[in-house]
């Protein structure tokens, strides 16, 4: 059981690092607008999957993350224009 838990955390860390790397590449090549689109698509896919499997807590988390990102997207775009 401990080995499976460690393996699961290892996979989660790997996918998190890969997602951050992809976002960094998209942001540098295309800008913050497209990076936010990638995040939005990933959150939408996570929402659909979590509803499909019946994990309502994960679905609520995806919705809250999406609302938070949408709320601060204009601030992030303004910061990107300055730098």
Gaussian input, Z-matrix of N, CA and C with variables (Angstrom, degrees):
# hf/3-21g

backbone

0 1
 N
 C     1     B1
 C     2     B2     1     A1
 N     3     B3     2     A2     1     D1
 C     4     B4     3     A3     2     D2
 C     5     B5     4     A4     3     D3
 N     6     B6     5     A5     4     D4
 C     7     B7     6     A6     5     D5
 C     8     B8     7     A7     6     D6
 N     9     B9     8     A8     7     D7
 C    10    B10     9     A9     8     D8
 C    11    B11    10    A10     9     D9
 N    12    B12    11    A11    10    D10
 C    13    B13    12    A12    11    D11
 C    14    B14    13    A13    12    D12
 N    15    B15    14    A14    13    D13
 C    16    B16    15    A15    14    D14
 C    17    B17    16    A16    15    D15
 N    18    B18    17    A17    16    D16
 C    19    B19    18    A18    17    D17
 C    20    B20    19    A19    18    D18
 N    21    B21    20    A20    19    D19
 C    22    B22    21    A21    20    D20
 C    23    B23    22    A22    21    D21
 N    24    B24    23    A23    22    D22
 C    25    B25    24    A24    23    D23
 C    26    B26    25    A25    24    D24
 N    27    B27    26    A26    25    D25
 C    28    B28    27    A27    26    D26
 C    29    B29    28    A28    27    D27
 N    30    B30    29    A29    28    D28
 C    31    B31    30    A30    29    D29
 C    32    B32    31    A31    30    D30
 N    33    B33    32    A32    31    D31
 C    34    B34    33    A33    32    D32
 C    35    B35    34    A34    33    D33
 N    36    B36    35    A35    34    D34
 C    37    B37    36    A36    35    D35
 C    38    B38    37    A37    36    D36
 N    39    B39    38    A38    37    D37
 C    40    B40    39    A39    38    D38
 C    41    B41    40    A40    39    D39
 N    42    B42    41    A41    40    D40
 C    43    B43    42    A42    41    D41
 C    44    B44    43    A43    42    D42
 N    45    B45    44    A44    43    D43
 C    46    B46    45    A45    44    D44
 C    47    B47    46    A46    45    D45
 N    48    B48    47    A47    46    D46
 C    49    B49    48    A48    47    D47
 C    50    B50    49    A49    48    D48
 N    51    B51    50    A50    49    D49
 C    52    B52    51    A51    50    D50
 C    53    B53    52    A52    51    D51
 N    54    B54    53    A53    52    D52
 C    55    B55    54    A54    53    D53
 C    56    B56    55    A55    54    D54
 N    57    B57    56    A56    55    D55
 C    58    B58    57    A57    56    D56
 C    59    B59    58    A58    57    D57
 N    60    B60    59    A59    58    D58
 C    61    B61    60    A60    59    D59
 C    62    B62    61    A61    60    D60
 N    63    B63    62    A62    61    D61
 C    64    B64    63    A63    62    D62
 C    65    B65    64    A64    63    D63
 N    66    B66    65    A65    64    D64
 C    67    B67    66    A66    65    D65
 C    68    B68    67    A67    66    D66
 N    69    B69    68    A68    67    D67
 C    70    B70    69    A69    68    D68
 C    71    B71    70    A70    69    D69
 N    72    B72    71    A71    70    D70
 C    73    B73    72    A72    71    D71
 C    74    B74    73    A73    72    D72
 N    75    B75    74    A74    73    D73
 C    76    B76    75    A75    74    D74
 C    77    B77    76    A76    75    D75
 N    78    B78    77    A77    76    D76
 C    79    B79    78    A78    77    D77
 C    80    B80    79    A79    78    D78
 N    81    B81    80    A80    79    D79
 C    82    B82    81    A81    80    D80
 C    83    B83    82    A82    81    D81
 N    84    B84    83    A83    82    D82
 C    85    B85    84    A84    83    D83
 C    86    B86    85    A85    84    D84
 N    87    B87    86    A86    85    D85
 C    88    B88    87    A87    86    D86
 C    89    B89    88    A88    87    D87
 N    90    B90    89    A89    88    D88
 C    91    B91    90    A90    89    D89
 C    92    B92    91    A91    90    D90
 N    93    B93    92    A92    91    D91
 C    94    B94    93    A93    92    D92
 C    95    B95    94    A94    93    D93
 N    96    B96    95    A95    94    D94
 C    97    B97    96    A96    95    D95
 C    98    B98    97    A97    96    D96
 N    99    B99    98    A98    97    D97
 C   100   B100    99    A99    98    D98
 C   101   B101   100   A100    99    D99
 N   102   B102   101   A101   100   D100
 C   103   B103   102   A102   101   D101
 C   104   B104   103   A103   102   D102
 N   105   B105   104   A104   103   D103
 C   106   B106   105   A105   104   D104
 C   107   B107   106   A106   105   D105
 N   108   B108   107   A107   106   D106
 C   109   B109   108   A108   107   D107
 C   110   B110   109   A109   108   D108
 N   111   B111   110   A110   109   D109
 C   112   B112   111   A111   110   D110
 C   113   B113   112   A112   111   D111
 N   114   B114   113   A113   112   D112
 C   115   B115   114   A114   113   D113
 C   116   B116   115   A115   114   D114
 N   117   B117   116   A116   115   D115
 C   118   B118   117   A117   116   D116
 C   119   B119   118   A118   117   D117
 N   120   B120   119   A119   118   D118
 C   121   B121   120   A120   119   D119
 C   122   B122   121   A121   120   D120
 N   123   B123   122   A122   121   D121
 C   124   B124   123   A123   122   D122
 C   125   B125   124   A124   123   D123
 N   126   B126   125   A125   124   D124
 C   127   B127   126   A126   125   D125
 C   128   B128   127   A127   126   D126
 N   129   B129   128   A128   127   D127
 C   130   B130   129   A129   128   D128
 C   131   B131   130   A130   129   D129
 N   132   B132   131   A131   130   D130
 C   133   B133   132   A132   131   D131
 C   134   B134   133   A133   132   D132
 N   135   B135   134   A134   133   D133
 C   136   B136   135   A135   134   D134
 C   137   B137   136   A136   135   D135
 N   138   B138   137   A137   136   D136
 C   139   B139   138   A138   137   D137
 C   140   B140   139   A139   138   D138
 N   141   B141   140   A140   139   D139
 C   142   B142   141   A141   140   D140
 C   143   B143   142   A142   141   D141
 N   144   B144   143   A143   142   D142
 C   145   B145   144   A144   143   D143
 C   146   B146   145   A145   144   D144
 N   147   B147   146   A146   145   D145
 C   148   B148   147   A147   146   D146
 C   149   B149   148   A148   147   D147
 N   150   B150   149   A149   148   D148
 C   151   B151   150   A150   149   D149
 C   152   B152   151   A151   150   D150
 N   153   B153   152   A152   151   D151
 C   154   B154   153   A153   152   D152
 C   155   B155   154   A154   153   D153
 N   156   B156   155   A155   154   D154
 C   157   B157   156   A156   155   D155
 C   158   B158   157   A157   156   D156
 N   159   B159   158   A158   157   D157
 C   160   B160   159   A159   158   D158
 C   161   B161   160   A160   159   D159
 N   162   B162   161   A161   160   D160
 C   163   B163   162   A162   161   D161
 C   164   B164   163   A163   162   D162
 N   165   B165   164   A164   163   D163
 C   166   B166   165   A165   164   D164
 C   167   B167   166   A166   165   D165
 N   168   B168   167   A167   166   D166
 C   169   B169   168   A168   167   D167
 C   170   B170   169   A169   168   D168
 N   171   B171   170   A170   169   D169
 C   172   B172   171   A171   170   D170
 C   173   B173   172   A172   171   D171
 N   174   B174   173   A173   172   D172
 C   175   B175   174   A174   173   D173
 C   176   B176   175   A175   174   D174
 N   177   B177   176   A176   175   D175
 C   178   B178   177   A177   176   D176
 C   179   B179   178   A178   177   D177
 N   180   B180   179   A179   178   D178
 C   181   B181   180   A180   179   D179
 C   182   B182   181   A181   180   D180
 N   183   B183   182   A182   181   D181
 C   184   B184   183   A183   182   D182
 C   185   B185   184   A184   183   D183
 N   186   B186   185   A185   184   D184
 C   187   B187   186   A186   185   D185
 C   188   B188   187   A187   186   D186
 N   189   B189   188   A188   187   D187
 C   190   B190   189   A189   188   D188
 C   191   B191   190   A190   189   D189
 N   192   B192   191   A191   190   D190
 C   193   B193   192   A192   191   D191
 C   194   B194   193   A193   192   D192
 N   195   B195   194   A194   193   D193
 C   196   B196   195   A195   194   D194
 C   197   B197   196   A196   195   D195
 N   198   B198   197   A197   196   D196
 C   199   B199   198   A198   197   D197
 C   200   B200   199   A199   198   D198
 N   201   B201   200   A200   199   D199
 C   202   B202   201   A201   200   D200
 C   203   B203   202   A202   201   D201
 N   204   B204   203   A203   202   D202
 C   205   B205   204   A204   203   D203
 C   206   B206   205   A205   204   D204
 N   207   B207   206   A206   205   D205
 C   208   B208   207   A207   206   D206
 C   209   B209   208   A208   207   D207
 N   210   B210   209   A209   208   D208
 C   211   B211   210   A210   209   D209
 C   212   B212   211   A211   210   D210
 N   213   B213   212   A212   211   D211
 C   214   B214   213   A213   212   D212
 C   215   B215   214   A214   213   D213
 N   216   B216   215   A215   214   D214
 C   217   B217   216   A216   215   D215
 C   218   B218   217   A217   216   D216
 N   219   B219   218   A218   217   D217
 C   220   B220   219   A219   218   D218
 C   221   B221   220   A220   219   D219
 N   222   B222   221   A221   220   D220
 C   223   B223   222   A222   221   D221
 C   224   B224   223   A223   222   D222
 N   225   B225   224   A224   223   D223
 C   226   B226   225   A225   224   D224
 C   227   B227   226   A226   225   D225
 N   228   B228   227   A227   226   D226
 C   229   B229   228   A228   227   D227
 C   230   B230   229   A229   228   D228
 N   231   B231   230   A230   229   D229
 C   232   B232   231   A231   230   D230
 C   233   B233   232   A232   231   D231
 N   234   B234   233   A233   232   D232
 C   235   B235   234   A234   233   D233
 C   236   B236   235   A235   234   D234
 N   237   B237   236   A236   235   D235
 C   238   B238   237   A237   236   D236
 C   239   B239   238   A238   237   D237
 N   240   B240   239   A239   238   D238
 C   241   B241   240   A240   239   D239
 C   242   B242   241   A241   240   D240
 N   243   B243   242   A242   241   D241
 C   244   B244   243   A243   242   D242
 C   245   B245   244   A244   243   D243
 N   246   B246   245   A245   244   D244
 C   247   B247   246   A246   245   D245
 C   248   B248   247   A247   246   D246

   B1=1.4525
   B2=1.5232
   B3=1.3156
   B4=1.4638
   B5=1.5193
   B6=1.3324
   B7=1.4687
   B8=1.5249
   B9=1.3260
   B10=1.4617
   B11=1.5243
   B12=1.3174
   B13=1.4642
   B14=1.5219
   B15=1.3159
   B16=1.4680
   B17=1.5230
   B18=1.3337
   B19=1.4649
   B20=1.5244
   B21=1.3268
   B22=1.4600
   B23=1.5202
   B24=1.3266
   B25=1.4616
   B26=1.5203
   B27=1.3187
   B28=1.4606
   B29=1.5173
   B30=1.3337
   B31=1.4642
   B32=1.5221
   B33=1.3243
   B34=1.4609
   B35=1.5228
   B36=1.3146
   B37=1.4635
   B38=1.5221
   B39=1.3354
   B40=1.4624
   B41=1.5253
   B42=1.3428
   B43=1.4572
   B44=1.5264
   B45=1.3098
   B46=1.4651
   B47=1.5235
   B48=1.3206
   B49=1.4668
   B50=1.5256
   B51=1.3313
   B52=1.4655
   B53=1.5245
   B54=1.3379
   B55=1.4642
   B56=1.5236
   B57=1.3192
   B58=1.4637
   B59=1.5263
   B60=1.3243
   B61=1.4660
   B62=1.5243
   B63=1.3251
   B64=1.4657
   B65=1.5224
   B66=1.3244
   B67=1.4646
   B68=1.5195
   B69=1.3129
   B70=1.4600
   B71=1.5202
   B72=1.3178
   B73=1.4649
   B74=1.5249
   B75=1.3319
   B76=1.4683
   B77=1.5213
   B78=1.3336
   B79=1.4652
   B80=1.5197
   B81=1.3318
   B82=1.4597
   B83=1.5222
   B84=1.3266
   B85=1.4602
   B86=1.5255
   B87=1.3328
   B88=1.4559
   B89=1.5205
   B90=1.3192
   B91=1.4541
   B92=1.5211
   B93=1.3261
   B94=1.4654
   B95=1.5280
   B96=1.3430
   B97=1.4562
   B98=1.5285
   B99=1.3135
   B100=1.4552
   B101=1.5253
   B102=1.3185
   B103=1.4653
   B104=1.5299
   B105=1.3224
   B106=1.4655
   B107=1.5240
   B108=1.3388
   B109=1.4649
   B110=1.5241
   B111=1.3249
   B112=1.4659
   B113=1.5297
   B114=1.3257
   B115=1.4673
   B116=1.5278
   B117=1.3296
   B118=1.4633
   B119=1.5182
   B120=1.3232
   B121=1.4667
   B122=1.5235
   B123=1.3277
   B124=1.4659
   B125=1.5301
   B126=1.3313
   B127=1.4692
   B128=1.5245
   B129=1.3342
   B130=1.4594
   B131=1.5256
   B132=1.3215
   B133=1.4697
   B134=1.5282
   B135=1.3211
   B136=1.4628
   B137=1.5161
   B138=1.3284
   B139=1.4656
   B140=1.5268
   B141=1.3199
   B142=1.4667
   B143=1.5255
   B144=1.3227
   B145=1.4713
   B146=1.5265
   B147=1.3302
   B148=1.4618
   B149=1.5262
   B150=1.3308
   B151=1.4645
   B152=1.5282
   B153=1.3196
   B154=1.4669
   B155=1.5298
   B156=1.3417
   B157=1.4654
   B158=1.5270
   B159=1.3195
   B160=1.4569
   B161=1.5120
   B162=1.3274
   B163=1.4619
   B164=1.5340
   B165=1.3176
   B166=1.4610
   B167=1.5200
   B168=1.3207
   B169=1.4611
   B170=1.5276
   B171=1.3205
   B172=1.4625
   B173=1.5225
   B174=1.3244
   B175=1.4628
   B176=1.5272
   B177=1.3248
   B178=1.4642
   B179=1.5241
   B180=1.3276
   B181=1.4633
   B182=1.5174
   B183=1.3275
   B184=1.4683
   B185=1.5290
   B186=1.3187
   B187=1.4668
   B188=1.5243
   B189=1.3201
   B190=1.4659
   B191=1.5266
   B192=1.3227
   B193=1.4630
   B194=1.5227
   B195=1.3259
   B196=1.4637
   B197=1.5164
   B198=1.3203
   B199=1.4721
   B200=1.5213
   B201=1.3235
   B202=1.4672
   B203=1.5093
   B204=1.3210
   B205=1.4666
   B206=1.5193
   B207=1.3114
   B208=1.4734
   B209=1.5291
   B210=1.3247
   B211=1.4597
   B212=1.5244
   B213=1.3230
   B214=1.4599
   B215=1.5231
   B216=1.3234
   B217=1.4630
   B218=1.5242
   B219=1.3093
   B220=1.4671
   B221=1.5261
   B222=1.3215
   B223=1.4654
   B224=1.5265
   B225=1.3258
   B226=1.4576
   B227=1.5215
   B228=1.3316
   B229=1.4616
   B230=1.5253
   B231=1.3280
   B232=1.4684
   B233=1.5263
   B234=1.3172
   B235=1.4633
   B236=1.5229
   B237=1.3211
   B238=1.4638
   B239=1.5224
   B240=1.3240
   B241=1.4668
   B242=1.5216
   B243=1.3256
   B244=1.4674
   B245=1.5178
   B246=1.3181
   B247=1.4724
   B248=1.5109
   A1=110.94
   A2=116.57
   A3=120.06
   A4=111.09
   A5=116.48
   A6=120.05
   A7=110.06
   A8=117.41
   A9=120.82
   A10=110.93
   A11=117.71
   A12=121.17
   A13=110.99
   A14=116.79
   A15=120.44
   A16=110.22
   A17=117.47
   A18=121.01
   A19=111.02
   A20=117.25
   A21=120.87
   A22=111.09
   A23=117.21
   A24=119.96
   A25=111.19
   A26=117.20
   A27=120.51
   A28=111.97
   A29=116.59
   A30=120.47
   A31=111.61
   A32=116.77
   A33=119.99
   A34=111.47
   A35=117.15
   A36=120.52
   A37=110.26
   A38=117.37
   A39=121.08
   A40=111.01
   A41=117.33
   A42=120.21
   A43=111.71
   A44=118.12
   A45=120.65
   A46=110.60
   A47=117.43
   A48=120.75
   A49=110.14
   A50=117.48
   A51=120.78
   A52=111.02
   A53=117.27
   A54=120.53
   A55=110.80
   A56=117.47
   A57=120.90
   A58=110.26
   A59=117.47
   A60=120.40
   A61=111.05
   A62=117.14
   A63=120.49
   A64=110.38
   A65=117.33
   A66=120.15
   A67=111.61
   A68=117.65
   A69=121.07
   A70=110.64
   A71=116.84
   A72=120.32
   A73=110.71
   A74=117.26
   A75=120.80
   A76=110.44
   A77=117.55
   A78=120.73
   A79=111.31
   A80=117.61
   A81=120.21
   A82=111.91
   A83=117.79
   A84=120.40
   A85=112.54
   A86=116.85
   A87=120.40
   A88=114.69
   A89=118.54
   A90=120.89
   A91=112.58
   A92=113.72
   A93=120.72
   A94=112.12
   A95=116.85
   A96=120.35
   A97=110.95
   A98=116.65
   A99=120.22
   A100=111.72
   A101=116.95
   A102=119.48
   A103=110.09
   A104=116.62
   A105=120.01
   A106=111.28
   A107=116.72
   A108=119.58
   A109=111.21
   A110=116.86
   A111=120.61
   A112=109.99
   A113=116.54
   A114=120.00
   A115=110.26
   A116=116.48
   A117=120.45
   A118=112.82
   A119=116.62
   A120=120.30
   A121=110.50
   A122=116.84
   A123=120.08
   A124=110.80
   A125=116.81
   A126=119.55
   A127=111.41
   A128=117.15
   A129=120.13
   A130=110.99
   A131=116.52
   A132=119.86
   A133=110.45
   A134=116.89
   A135=120.36
   A136=112.22
   A137=116.63
   A138=120.83
   A139=110.99
   A140=116.60
   A141=120.36
   A142=110.42
   A143=116.41
   A144=119.83
   A145=111.51
   A146=116.79
   A147=118.89
   A148=111.66
   A149=117.82
   A150=119.83
   A151=109.79
   A152=116.20
   A153=120.80
   A154=111.57
   A155=116.69
   A156=119.30
   A157=112.05
   A158=117.36
   A159=120.65
   A160=114.86
   A161=117.48
   A162=121.19
   A163=107.80
   A164=116.40
   A165=120.84
   A166=112.54
   A167=117.63
   A168=120.00
   A169=110.30
   A170=117.16
   A171=120.92
   A172=110.89
   A173=117.69
   A174=121.12
   A175=110.66
   A176=116.66
   A177=119.83
   A178=111.16
   A179=116.65
   A180=120.33
   A181=111.02
   A182=117.30
   A183=121.17
   A184=110.87
   A185=116.45
   A186=119.87
   A187=110.46
   A188=117.35
   A189=120.24
   A190=111.89
   A191=117.41
   A192=119.95
   A193=111.20
   A194=116.91
   A195=120.63
   A196=112.31
   A197=116.94
   A198=120.73
   A199=110.30
   A200=117.28
   A201=120.63
   A202=112.47
   A203=116.72
   A204=119.88
   A205=110.14
   A206=117.43
   A207=120.88
   A208=110.50
   A209=115.83
   A210=120.92
   A211=111.40
   A212=116.80
   A213=120.50
   A214=113.48
   A215=118.21
   A216=120.83
   A217=111.37
   A218=117.63
   A219=119.34
   A220=110.74
   A221=116.95
   A222=119.95
   A223=110.55
   A224=116.97
   A225=120.54
   A226=111.31
   A227=117.15
   A228=120.51
   A229=110.77
   A230=117.30
   A231=120.30
   A232=110.88
   A233=117.24
   A234=120.36
   A235=111.13
   A236=116.84
   A237=120.09
   A238=111.05
   A239=117.61
   A240=120.39
   A241=111.21
   A242=116.51
   A243=119.85
   A244=112.20
   A245=117.12
   A246=118.79
   A247=112.73
   D1=-40.27
   D2=-179.66
   D3=-66.79
   D4=-37.44
   D5=179.51
   D6=-66.02
   D7=-40.53
   D8=178.66
   D9=-64.72
   D10=-39.44
   D11=178.38
   D12=-65.41
   D13=-43.78
   D14=178.58
   D15=-64.23
   D16=-40.39
   D17=178.31
   D18=-64.46
   D19=-39.95
   D20=178.52
   D21=-63.73
   D22=-45.11
   D23=177.85
   D24=-64.26
   D25=-36.49
   D26=176.49
   D27=-62.06
   D28=-43.39
   D29=176.91
   D30=-63.61
   D31=-42.88
   D32=179.55
   D33=-62.65
   D34=-41.51
   D35=178.34
   D36=-65.43
   D37=-41.91
   D38=178.56
   D39=-60.13
   D40=-47.82
   D41=-179.55
   D42=-66.70
   D43=-34.80
   D44=177.30
   D45=-65.17
   D46=-43.56
   D47=178.61
   D48=-65.21
   D49=-41.42
   D50=178.69
   D51=-63.67
   D52=-40.84
   D53=179.88
   D54=-65.54
   D55=-41.14
   D56=177.70
   D57=-64.64
   D58=-39.13
   D59=178.34
   D60=-64.26
   D61=-43.54
   D62=178.30
   D63=-63.64
   D64=-43.27
   D65=178.72
   D66=-62.49
   D67=-39.24
   D68=178.99
   D69=-63.88
   D70=-43.42
   D71=178.84
   D72=-64.59
   D73=-45.12
   D74=179.49
   D75=-62.88
   D76=-42.09
   D77=-179.14
   D78=-64.54
   D79=-41.43
   D80=-178.36
   D81=-72.51
   D82=-34.96
   D83=-177.78
   D84=-81.82
   D85=-43.24
   D86=-170.19
   D87=-114.81
   D88=-17.69
   D89=179.59
   D90=108.71
   D91=172.38
   D92=-174.53
   D93=-68.56
   D94=-30.03
   D95=-178.17
   D96=-61.45
   D97=-44.63
   D98=-179.43
   D99=-74.05
   D100=-30.82
   D101=175.28
   D102=-64.62
   D103=-40.15
   D104=176.42
   D105=-65.95
   D106=-33.85
   D107=175.97
   D108=-64.91
   D109=-41.10
   D110=178.30
   D111=-62.78
   D112=-42.68
   D113=177.82
   D114=-62.82
   D115=-42.87
   D116=179.01
   D117=-62.27
   D118=-41.74
   D119=178.51
   D120=-65.85
   D121=-40.81
   D122=178.43
   D123=-64.03
   D124=-41.33
   D125=178.46
   D126=-67.07
   D127=-38.16
   D128=177.68
   D129=-64.92
   D130=-42.01
   D131=177.29
   D132=-63.24
   D133=-41.08
   D134=176.88
   D135=-64.19
   D136=-38.43
   D137=178.13
   D138=-64.65
   D139=-46.55
   D140=179.86
   D141=-62.13
   D142=-44.15
   D143=179.69
   D144=-64.06
   D145=-42.90
   D146=-177.47
   D147=-68.14
   D148=-34.63
   D149=175.15
   D150=-69.63
   D151=-38.58
   D152=-179.75
   D153=-59.71
   D154=-42.51
   D155=-178.32
   D156=-88.89
   D157=-4.71
   D158=176.32
   D159=83.77
   D160=21.87
   D161=178.67
   D162=-93.60
   D163=89.97
   D164=-172.63
   D165=-73.82
   D166=-27.73
   D167=176.64
   D168=-66.37
   D169=-42.97
   D170=176.22
   D171=-65.16
   D172=-37.92
   D173=178.24
   D174=-63.72
   D175=-43.48
   D176=178.01
   D177=-63.96
   D178=-37.26
   D179=177.53
   D180=-63.96
   D181=-42.07
   D182=178.55
   D183=-62.33
   D184=-41.34
   D185=179.00
   D186=-64.57
   D187=-45.08
   D188=179.66
   D189=-63.65
   D190=-40.47
   D191=176.51
   D192=-63.83
   D193=-41.65
   D194=178.34
   D195=-63.03
   D196=-42.57
   D197=178.21
   D198=-65.16
   D199=-41.71
   D200=179.12
   D201=-64.08
   D202=-41.29
   D203=178.81
   D204=-68.11
   D205=-41.64
   D206=178.57
   D207=-62.54
   D208=-38.69
   D209=-178.80
   D210=-64.50
   D211=-37.61
   D212=-175.97
   D213=-101.94
   D214=7.09
   D215=-177.23
   D216=-64.92
   D217=-39.60
   D218=-179.44
   D219=-67.48
   D220=-36.30
   D221=177.25
   D222=-66.74
   D223=-40.30
   D224=177.69
   D225=-64.84
   D226=-39.26
   D227=178.76
   D228=-66.25
   D229=-38.19
   D230=178.15
   D231=-66.43
   D232=-39.10
   D233=177.01
   D234=-65.92
   D235=-36.19
   D236=-179.74
   D237=-68.79
   D238=-33.93
   D239=179.30
   D240=-68.95
   D241=-33.65
   D242=-179.21
   D243=-71.41
   D244=-34.25
   D245=-175.72
   D246=-95.43

